[in-house]
């Protein structure tokens, strides 16, 4: 499976199984972290394979660059899912306290959870964009012009 197709499959699975605030949400978040970890490992392995090929055959570096650029937002998505585990753990515990203070505390955890899940979704979209956006060919700089002679290096006009 091509890297873009693998990423699309992971994104589809993440969207098909949203993280809830019940005890199942904790397991779902762990499942998403697992998928992202495997995908990041796959991207690293593919980049290494293409890097070896590029060194041996002089082929294009495009796959290496695309895979490594896409790995950054993948890692960021993993980070946000890991950060979401704290509010998930708190919200999944049964809380008999129904006071206003307890409800406000739960609202804070809901907000933190939604913020991290939204950031993870954005990171996955960034990874998709990184894989689909063509990397421009490196621009070769023109050869350096010869240095201009300074007055100390060039003979004086008076000396002539």
C-alpha positions, 0 to 999 in steps of 0.5 A, spaced: 500 500 500 502 506 498 504 511 503 498 516 501 493 510 501 495 508 508 495 515 511 488 515 508 486 508 511 488 511 518 484 517 517 478 513 515 479 509 521 480 515 526 474 518 523 470 512 523 471 511 531 471 517 534 473 518 541 468 519 546 468 520 554 466 514 556 471 508 558 471 506 551 474 512 549 480 511 552 481 504 548 479 508 542 484 513 543 489 508 545 487 504 538 489 511 534 495 512 538 497 505 536 495 506 528 499 512 528 505 509 531 505 503 526 504 508 520 510 513 523 514 507 523 512 505 516 514 512 513 521 511 517 522 505 514 520 507 507 524 513 507 530 509 509 529 504 503 528 510 498 534 513 501 538 507 500 536 507 493 537 514 492 544 513 494 546 507 490 542 509 484 542 517 484 534 516 483 530 522 486 530 524 493 522 526 493 519 520 496 524 521 502 522 528 503 515 527 502 515 521 507 519 525 512 515 531 512 509 527 513 512 524 519 512 531 523 505 532 523 504 524 524 508 525 530 504 531 532 497 527 532 500 522 536 502 527 541 495 530 541 492 523 542 497 522 548 495 529 551 488 527 550 489 521 555 489 525 561 482 528 560 479 522 558 481 518 564 478 523 568 472 523 564 471 516 564 471 515 572 464 515 575 463 521 579 457 521 584 459 528 585 454 533 581 455 539 584 456 545 580 464 545 582 464 538 579 460 540 573 465 546 571 471 541 572 468 536 567 467 542 562 474 543 563 476 536 561 471 536 556 474 542 553 481 540 553 479 533 550 476 536 544 482 541 543 487 535 543 482 531 538 481 537 534 489 538 533 490 531 532 485 531 526 489 538 523 495 534 524 493 528 520 490 533 515 497 536 514 500 529 513 496 528 508 497 535 504 505 533 505 504 527 502 500 529 496 504 536 495 509 535 490 516 537 493 519 542 488 526 540 485 532 543 488 534 550 485 541 550 483 544 556 485 548 559 479 556 559 479 559 564 484 562 570 480 569 571 481 570 576 487 571 583 485 578 586 486 579 591 491 584 597 491 589 593 495 589 587 490 589 591 483 595 595 481 594 603 482 593 607 476 598 612 478 603 607 478 602 606 471 
